[in-house]
Amino acid sequence: MTEARGRARHRRRGKAMVIGVPAVLATAGVLAYGTAFGVFGADARAGATAAEAPAWARAVADGFASVDALGQKGTYGGRDGRTVTVRTLAELERYATAPEPYVIVVAGTITMNPTGKEIKVTSDKTVVGSGTSGHIVGGGFFLGQGVHNVIIRNLTIRDAYQGIWNDKDHDFDAIQMDGAHHVWIDHNDLRHMADGLIDSRKDTTYVTVSWNRLGNNNKTFGIGWTENVTADLTIHHNWFRETEQRNPSTDNVAHAHLYNNLLQDDPGTNITSSYGNYARGRTRMVLENSVFQGVNNPVIKDGTAALVQRGSIFSGTTGRNESGGTAFDPRSYYPYTLDPAAEVPALLKSGTGPRSSIGTASTASPTVAAAPTVLTVAKDGSGRFTGVQKAVDAVPAGNTSRVVIRVAPGVYRETVKIPSNKPQVTIEGTGGSRKDTVIVEGHASGMTRPDGSGTYGTGGSATVAVEADDFQARNLTVSNDFDEAANRNLNGHQAVALRTAADRVLLDGVIVSGDQDTLLLDTAAKDRVGRVYVTGSYVIGNVDFVFGRATAVIDRSILTLKKRWDGTSAGYLTAPSTPAGRKGFLITRSTVNGDVTAGSFHLGRPWHAGGDATLSPQTTVRETVLSAAVKPTPWSDMSGFPWKADRFAEYRNTGPGSGPSNENRPHLTAAQAATQDTAAWLGDWTPTTG
């Protein structure tokens, strides 16, 4: 939409710049898709989910789009309706304009006719691209007055450009919203339109725009067209590249929260930025940890606007860079976690835009997409099963599609084993908090089995044992409550809460709680790979409470150090037993804390299981907040094996427990750190909820 107050300069009229698709999902992107809670804040909102909707369709928005307001409880799109796959304009328009909720999977390129057509999307819709194949060419979407609860994700919307750079005649937007509310625009590639890429107008509010690529455009992202000051928007983790103006232009917005965005104006091109982030009118803006590269007038404000800046990086910028006034505290509205500004360019270049791992395509047109099997568990008998293991037993051996076991709030005292012939199982709690659904037992290594067949052993003590690939757990607690004090004379206090011995295991928003040997991250055999990704979770224990030979990433989680049964403070966070040539444990962007004595805990020690000298244990702790509980010499020998002979290192940790590099506290170099990140650890696996 043309903006009367804007200023534009004539620029390139050439064809669209090609914006690539990320090969590996950045970790913060997993959070944007997989969770609706802040790692250090409140838990996710629970909500009903239609059985027909695939698991990825249950993702809900963060930011202002997650706020309950105007009679709408967050933004979840069409998850309560059918899932259909469309390949033609007629099919897309039929379902997008229908009164019922739908998840609409765009599987292919759909060209708008006539050029500039904007489909009038109605409420309760998710429009999502199938992998990277979902393209909308020559037009876009319109959300009118009162339209709400809409998600637009994983699409490429492009090429409505009519050959006039500062086009005032063709109002051809990728996404235009006039008076809508609760909208989530996520992981799209928006480029080369005749007018705006995104126009948020006429009091449109409760909007989150995240993880998008916006490029090769003049009037990129305009917000306003009103004298009212009522709109609330969150704009985070977006990559603006080769865009002239409105990056965004934010006019009369009550609360504009911009963080972890990248604005990039490359030298030597035919597009030159006019300005970057603009707080206009009576806008109140908070701008955090963003990066501006080569941008002219990177941050500007009107005299009537309030703009608070903190933590951003400016490289090669010129002109105005302004702030002033009092804005607001975003955390009073919703939880969020900032990425370090220095990491933003790499994070966004790998993680923005459409992802290959979301959506499904089929041969029919249109079709109801294949849905996961859903099994329900409730102690009161209101579900299909009263125990979790009973639901696992009902999963057919050799199943080829995902089975979701939804467990109602309650305490389930039982052991659960997912055998290796039952892959693609998800166990998820349905409560409002991960604390509401608890699976707990109290076995320890030295305890005798009820059948008298011997002791449990460490692995056999697990409350939950995962031996099947592609397992997922979310929004629940797994605990081992073995009473060490009452069994102080027992030989073998190792008591595992959760054991994994499989590949591609995702633990999302869980609590894993115990004392010694809480979380055993293992593999099916020494020569087998076992990758685990733990995100947005809590792990609690005291001695070697993250251990094993898996290749595991613990990201944006809290590792809580716990006192021993006798009240003493002493322990070890990790005990990796990594085979040579493999990657071990990576703890990144997390927090290590606990109510224990200062300087009483090591970060890890090398576990050469069975005295195996061929092992090469590895733990890397990077960009993590370390409490004072961590020892100044954070690594320790174990069973005669020196830690210095194995692979233990830190990188850019903070907090009172961090310390400078020395011979007893090695730090990675920047070059080494570039090879020790989530993408390097997980390889060709991109964790997604599904």
Secondary structure by P-SEA (a helix, b strand, c coil): ccccccccccccccccccccccccccaaaaaaccccccccbbbbbbbbbbccccccccccccccccccccccccccccccbbbbbbccaaaaaaaaaccbbbbbbbccbbbbcccccccccccbbbbbcccccccccccbbbbcccccbbbbcbbbbcccccccccccccccccbbbcccccccccbbbbcccccccccccccccbbbbcbbbbcccccccccccccccbbbbbbcccccccccccccccccccbbbbcbbbbbbbcccccccccccccccbbbbbbcbbbbccccccbbbcccbbbbbcccccccccccccccccccccccccccccccccaaaaaaaaccccccccccccccccccccccbbbbbbcccccccccaaaaaaaccccccbbbbbbbccccccbbbbbcccccbbbbbbcccccccbbbbbbbccccccccccccccccccccbbbcccbbbbccbbbbbbccccccccccccccccbbbccccccccbbbbbbcccccccccccccbbbbbbbccbbbbbcccccccccccccccccbbbbbccccccccccbbbbccccccccccccbbbccccccccccccccccccccccbbbbbbbccbbbccccccccccccccccccccccccccccccccccccccbbbbcaaaaaaccccccccccccccc
